[in-house]
Amino acid sequence: MAKIYNLQYLCLEFSNEHIMNKTSLIITINRLNGSGGRSIGKQLANRLGFNFLDKQILDDAARELGVTRDDVDNLMERKPRWWDDFLHFYRNAPIGDVPDERDITARHVYQTQCNIMKELAANGPCVIVGRGAFEVFRSHPDTLRVFLHAPEDFRVRRLMDKRGLQQDEARALLKKNDEIREAFTLEYSGKSRYDARNYDLSIDVAKAGETAVINMLETIVKNGF
């Protein structure tokens, strides 16, 4: 059952004892694009002195699979297709051949990044943004699973400011990104990323504000969860 937190935590005095006594703390942040999840995760990791894991996971996955980062990005930026795995089954390269992008499916990338996340998390407390980490560490005892969201208009404005897009461009990009991320989550975890039961906390960043979200998460972690 998901843990429930309330604002009384914000009145508690910070303590580092909980963090010092545990070296396996993991905070997973799943988010809607444009909600500020990556920025929040990075700032939170800096405050807590945790490792911040995001793009590094894909870089390591590309290196391990013997392909480029662009190849990995291309696979992860489209909806999973069942025939990718089907074709791969009939297109196995002889052992010893250097793989090309056609021989790597999104499933390979997902499985590889899962293994990499576990290896990196074993090195100490960390904040992991995206990558299906909420499911990968579902059974890990010291994991705080967070979902950050915001209304579409808020996300559109943020994306327009961040990337210099027109409103219709930002809205279309969000729609595409939401569809792809949900498709991947359903395909590889069997769960919807919108299901609150997957998380310990679900926060509307637009209502709370980025700084308040960071403060809240820092307080919860430092006072135990």
VONUNU-514107 format. One record per residue (C-alpha): residue number from 1; residue in three letters; y, z, x. Coordinates in steps of 0.1 Angstrom, whole numbers, plus 5000, padded with zeros to 4 digits. Example, Ala and Ser with C-alpha at 12.3 -4.5 7.8 and 13.67 -1.06 7.14 Angstrom:
2
{migu 1,ALA,{4955,5078,5123}}
{migu 2,SER,{4989,5071,5137}}
// end
This chain:
225
{migu 1,MET,{5000,5000,5000}}
{migu 2,ALA,{5034,4991,5013}}
{migu 3,LYS,{5056,5020,5025}}
{migu 4,ILE,{5088,5027,5006}}
{migu 5,TYR,{5120,5036,5024}}
{migu 6,ASN,{5153,5048,5010}}
{migu 7,LEU,{5188,5053,5022}}
{migu 8,GLN,{5183,5090,5031}}
{migu 9,TYR,{5169,5077,5064}}
{migu 10,LEU,{5204,5067,5073}}
{migu 11,CYS,{5215,5103,5073}}
{migu 12,LEU,{5188,5113,5098}}
{migu 13,GLU,{5196,5119,5135}}
{migu 14,PHE,{5182,5092,5158}}
{migu 15,SER,{5153,5103,5180}}
{migu 16,ASN,{5136,5083,5207}}
{migu 17,GLU,{5105,5105,5207}}
{migu 18,HIS,{5086,5083,5183}}
{migu 19,ILE,{5092,5052,5205}}
{migu 20,MET,{5084,5070,5237}}
{migu 21,ASN,{5051,5082,5224}}
{migu 22,LYS,{5039,5048,5212}}
{migu 23,THR,{5037,5017,5233}}
{migu 24,SER,{5023,4994,5206}}
{migu 25,LEU,{5051,4993,5180}}
{migu 26,ILE,{5055,4959,5165}}
{migu 27,ILE,{5082,4948,5141}}
{migu 28,THR,{5076,4914,5124}}
{migu 29,ILE,{5105,4897,5108}}
{migu 30,ASN,{5097,4869,5083}}
{migu 31,ARG,{5129,4853,5069}}
{migu 32,LEU,{5144,4825,5049}}
{migu 33,ASN,{5162,4800,5070}}
{migu 34,GLY,{5200,4807,5070}}
{migu 35,SER,{5195,4845,5063}}
{migu 36,GLY,{5203,4855,5099}}
{migu 37,GLY,{5168,4867,5106}}
{migu 38,ARG,{5166,4855,5142}}
{migu 39,SER,{5200,4870,5151}}
{migu 40,ILE,{5191,4903,5134}}
{migu 41,GLY,{5157,4904,5152}}
{migu 42,LYS,{5173,4897,5186}}
{migu 43,GLN,{5200,4924,5182}}
{migu 44,LEU,{5175,4949,5170}}
{migu 45,ALA,{5152,4943,5200}}
{migu 46,ASN,{5181,4948,5223}}
{migu 47,ARG,{5191,4981,5207}}
{migu 48,LEU,{5155,4994,5208}}
{migu 49,GLY,{5147,4980,5242}}
{migu 50,PHE,{5118,4960,5227}}
{migu 51,ASN,{5106,4926,5238}}
{migu 52,PHE,{5119,4898,5216}}
{migu 53,LEU,{5093,4871,5208}}
{migu 54,ASP,{5103,4839,5191}}
{migu 55,LYS,{5107,4805,5208}}
{migu 56,GLN,{5087,4818,5238}}
{migu 57,ILE,{5056,4818,5217}}
{migu 58,LEU,{5059,4781,5211}}
{migu 59,ASP,{5067,4774,5247}}
{migu 60,ASP,{5036,4793,5258}}
{migu 61,ALA,{5015,4775,5232}}
{migu 62,ALA,{5026,4741,5243}}
{migu 63,ARG,{5018,4750,5279}}
{migu 64,GLU,{4984,4763,5270}}
{migu 65,LEU,{4976,4732,5249}}
{migu 66,GLY,{4988,4709,5276}}
{migu 67,VAL,{5014,4691,5255}}
{migu 68,THR,{5052,4692,5254}}
{migu 69,ARG,{5074,4715,5234}}
{migu 70,ASP,{5086,4684,5214}}
{migu 71,ASP,{5050,4677,5204}}
{migu 72,VAL,{5046,4713,5192}}
{migu 73,ASP,{5079,4711,5173}}
{migu 74,ASN,{5069,4679,5156}}
{migu 75,LEU,{5036,4694,5144}}
{migu 76,MET,{5052,4726,5132}}
{migu 77,GLU,{5081,4708,5114}}
{migu 78,ARG,{5059,4690,5089}}
{migu 79,LYS,{5036,4702,5061}}
{migu 80,PRO,{5000,4708,5072}}
{migu 81,ARG,{4978,4679,5063}}
{migu 82,TRP,{4940,4683,5058}}
{migu 83,TRP,{4933,4648,5073}}
{migu 84,ASP,{4948,4659,5107}}
{migu 85,ASP,{4918,4682,5111}}
{migu 86,PHE,{4895,4655,5097}}
{migu 87,LEU,{4907,4628,5121}}
{migu 88,HIS,{4905,4652,5150}}
{migu 89,PHE,{4868,4658,5143}}
{migu 90,TYR,{4861,4621,5148}}
{migu 91,ARG,{4885,4617,5177}}
{migu 92,ASN,{4873,4643,5202}}
{migu 93,ALA,{4883,4632,5236}}
{migu 94,PRO,{4856,4635,5264}}
{migu 95,ILE,{4857,4668,5282}}
{migu 96,GLY,{4881,4667,5311}}
{migu 97,ASP,{4905,4642,5295}}
{migu 98,VAL,{4942,4653,5294}}
{migu 99,PRO,{4950,4658,5257}}
{migu 100,ASP,{4977,4639,5240}}
{migu 101,GLU,{4997,4649,5209}}
{migu 102,ARG,{4972,4630,5186}}
{migu 103,ASP,{4944,4654,5197}}
{migu 104,ILE,{4964,4685,5189}}
{migu 105,THR,{4967,4695,5152}}
{migu 106,ALA,{4989,4721,5136}}
{migu 107,ARG,{4959,4743,5132}}
{migu 108,HIS,{4954,4742,5170}}
{migu 109,VAL,{4990,4753,5175}}
{migu 110,TYR,{4987,4781,5149}}
{migu 111,GLN,{4955,4795,5164}}
{migu 112,THR,{4969,4793,5199}}
{migu 113,GLN,{5002,4810,5190}}
{migu 114,CYS,{4983,4838,5172}}
{migu 115,ASN,{4963,4845,5204}}
{migu 116,ILE,{4995,4844,5225}}
{migu 117,MET,{5013,4868,5201}}
{migu 118,LYS,{4985,4893,5205}}
{migu 119,GLU,{4986,4890,5243}}
{migu 120,LEU,{5024,4894,5244}}
{migu 121,ALA,{5024,4923,5220}}
{migu 122,ALA,{4999,4941,5242}}
{migu 123,ASN,{5026,4943,5269}}
{migu 124,GLY,{5047,4968,5249}}
{migu 125,PRO,{5068,4973,5218}}
{migu 126,CYS,{5082,4940,5204}}
{migu 127,VAL,{5101,4923,5177}}
{migu 128,ILE,{5085,4890,5165}}
{migu 129,VAL,{5104,4866,5144}}
{migu 130,GLY,{5083,4842,5121}}
{migu 131,ARG,{5051,4826,5134}}
{migu 132,GLY,{5031,4842,5106}}
{migu 133,ALA,{5032,4875,5125}}
{migu 134,PHE,{5032,4895,5093}}
{migu 135,GLU,{4996,4884,5087}}
{migu 136,VAL,{4985,4883,5123}}
{migu 137,PHE,{4993,4920,5127}}
{migu 138,ARG,{4984,4930,5091}}
{migu 139,SER,{4958,4956,5103}}
{migu 140,HIS,{4978,4968,5133}}
{migu 141,PRO,{4985,5005,5126}}
{migu 142,ASP,{5020,5006,5142}}
{migu 143,THR,{5036,4975,5126}}
{migu 144,LEU,{5067,4974,5104}}
{migu 145,ARG,{5067,4941,5084}}
{migu 146,VAL,{5101,4930,5072}}
{migu 147,PHE,{5112,4901,5050}}
{migu 148,LEU,{5149,4890,5052}}
{migu 149,HIS,{5163,4868,5025}}
{migu 150,ALA,{5196,4858,5009}}
{migu 151,PRO,{5209,4837,4980}}
{migu 152,GLU,{5209,4799,4986}}
{migu 153,ASP,{5247,4796,4986}}
{migu 154,PHE,{5250,4823,5014}}
{migu 155,ARG,{5224,4805,5034}}
{migu 156,VAL,{5240,4771,5029}}
{migu 157,ARG,{5274,4784,5041}}
{migu 158,ARG,{5258,4801,5071}}
{migu 159,LEU,{5240,4769,5081}}
{migu 160,MET,{5272,4748,5076}}
{migu 161,ASP,{5291,4771,5100}}
{migu 162,LYS,{5263,4774,5125}}
{migu 163,ARG,{5254,4737,5127}}
{migu 164,GLY,{5285,4720,5115}}
{migu 165,LEU,{5268,4704,5086}}
{migu 166,GLN,{5281,4691,5053}}
{migu 167,GLN,{5271,4711,5022}}
{migu 168,ASP,{5247,4686,5009}}
{migu 169,GLU,{5231,4682,5044}}
{migu 170,ALA,{5227,4720,5047}}
{migu 171,ARG,{5212,4724,5013}}
{migu 172,ALA,{5187,4695,5019}}
{migu 173,LEU,{5177,4710,5053}}
{migu 174,LEU,{5171,4745,5037}}
{migu 175,LYS,{5150,4729,5009}}
{migu 176,LYS,{5128,4711,5035}}
{migu 177,ASN,{5125,4741,5057}}
{migu 178,ASP,{5116,4764,5029}}
{migu 179,GLU,{5089,4740,5017}}
{migu 180,ILE,{5074,4735,5051}}
{migu 181,ARG,{5073,4772,5060}}
{migu 182,GLU,{5057,4781,5026}}
{migu 183,ALA,{5031,4754,5030}}
{migu 184,PHE,{5022,4767,5065}}
{migu 185,THR,{5020,4803,5053}}
{migu 186,LEU,{4997,4794,5024}}
{migu 187,GLU,{4975,4771,5045}}
{migu 188,TYR,{4969,4795,5074}}
{migu 189,SER,{4972,4830,5058}}
{migu 190,GLY,{4963,4822,5022}}
{migu 191,LYS,{4994,4841,5011}}
{migu 192,SER,{5028,4833,4999}}
{migu 193,ARG,{5056,4844,5022}}
{migu 194,TYR,{5076,4853,4990}}
{migu 195,ASP,{5051,4879,4979}}
{migu 196,ALA,{5067,4913,4985}}
{migu 197,ARG,{5032,4929,4989}}
{migu 198,ASN,{5030,4913,5024}}
{migu 199,TYR,{5059,4935,5037}}
{migu 200,ASP,{5070,4971,5041}}
{migu 201,LEU,{5106,4961,5035}}
{migu 202,SER,{5123,4932,5018}}
{migu 203,ILE,{5161,4931,5023}}
{migu 204,ASP,{5189,4909,5009}}
{migu 205,VAL,{5210,4903,5040}}
{migu 206,ALA,{5239,4889,5018}}
{migu 207,LYS,{5242,4922,5000}}
{migu 208,ALA,{5235,4946,5028}}
{migu 209,GLY,{5253,4928,5056}}
{migu 210,GLU,{5238,4919,5090}}
{migu 211,THR,{5251,4951,5108}}
{migu 212,ALA,{5238,4974,5081}}
{migu 213,VAL,{5204,4957,5082}}
{migu 214,ILE,{5201,4963,5119}}
{migu 215,ASN,{5213,4999,5116}}
{migu 216,MET,{5187,5005,5088}}
{migu 217,LEU,{5158,4991,5108}}
{migu 218,GLU,{5168,5009,5139}}
{migu 219,THR,{5169,5042,5121}}
{migu 220,ILE,{5135,5037,5104}}
{migu 221,VAL,{5119,5028,5137}}
{migu 222,LYS,{5134,5057,5157}}
{migu 223,ASN,{5124,5082,5130}}
{migu 224,GLY,{5089,5070,5126}}
{migu 225,PHE,{5073,5048,5100}}
// end
